[in-house]
């Protein structure tokens, strides 16, 4: 049998509900702010939710950044004489660029980076602008594509496209100086995912943190936080899926920890939907772990796991192949310990699965021969005859069995 190693998923930003799936592998103190957040996200206001999802969890930091956000919202309120919703939204946008955003930086995806230094990219600027809009009673949409993030704001039935990385980005699509409008609209519409609510905004933050973070274990922990918020996020966001599966790949390829990888996917198939990509990985982990158990001669555990896995694995050929593999090795174990009766029982299971396999035929024939000889030595001729007859039913041309049969015919016992 060969162990199976699947190729690691390539991390890339893609756009991406049900209360979540709290994995026993999630390393969070149950008394922590972040654990309280993923258990009850609706109890957190928008700014605090975003900060916590970025991993900002100390009271000092949350107080500091919340104060900056609230002060910005207050200053906007004080400096604008409201005329219309669209004018107010544009003023918020302009204020953000004039007073908060300083320099575009491709990897400045974190909100705390934006608030500390003014460095921003499309993700952090969109999140910050949308927080301000939500605080002022708007319902903005955060739109994600494979390589970009922007805001769409519907006012009086009209969608306003807002490119947050440009000072001229408000209602950018309708800019009279825009010469490549059709090309831009086509690119932005492709593979887009619209974030409709606060929870989805948080999930998109988790997904982008996975993209930027170093280390498969850290990425895995973030993916588990996302799954705690929404168990379907593993199918909605490629980065969350990659954070989950790349850790399994790391466990099997780098650490050879087949047991842990199996335990993680076993828990997942019991708790999540029957996604094909998850079931495929589960089959890989079942395969690898069963081989490990057989190598360690823990045959009963291997058989129990195989039986349990059949509830989720519909590939009958795989189940039969593993059943054959476990029992032929189990039989070899008993054979080497001269327990031929138990070796026979295990070899027969494998034989019934694949009677044309040359190895099982050889092993089973040898078992009949050695088992009969063992009974000859113990002067148990009646049992020896029974064994020989069983063997000849399967191997009628076996010379050793026929020789012993002829011998029994000549003696009086």
Buried (B, 14 or more C-beta within 10 A) or exposed (E): BEBBEBEBBEBEBBBBEEEBBBBEBBEBEEEEBBBBBBBEBEEBEBBBBBBBBBBBBEEEBBEBBBEBBEEBBEEBEEEBEEEEBBEBBBBBBBBBBEEBBEEEBEEBBBBBBBBEEBBBBBBBBBBBBBBBBBBBEBEBBBBBBBEBBBBBBEBEEEEBBBBBBBEEBBBBBEBEEEEEEEEBEEBBEEEBBEBEEBBBBBBBBBBBBBBBBEEBEBBBBBBBBBBBBBBBBBBBBBBBBBBBBBBBBBBBEEEEBBBBBBBBBBBBBEEBEEBEBBBBBBBBBBBBBBBBBBEEEBBEBBBEBBEEBBEBBEEEEBBBBBBBBBBBBBBBBBBEEEBBEBBBBBBBBBBEBBEEBEEBBEBBBBBBBBBBBBBBEEEBBEBBBBBBBBBBEBBEEBEBBBEBBEEBEEEEE
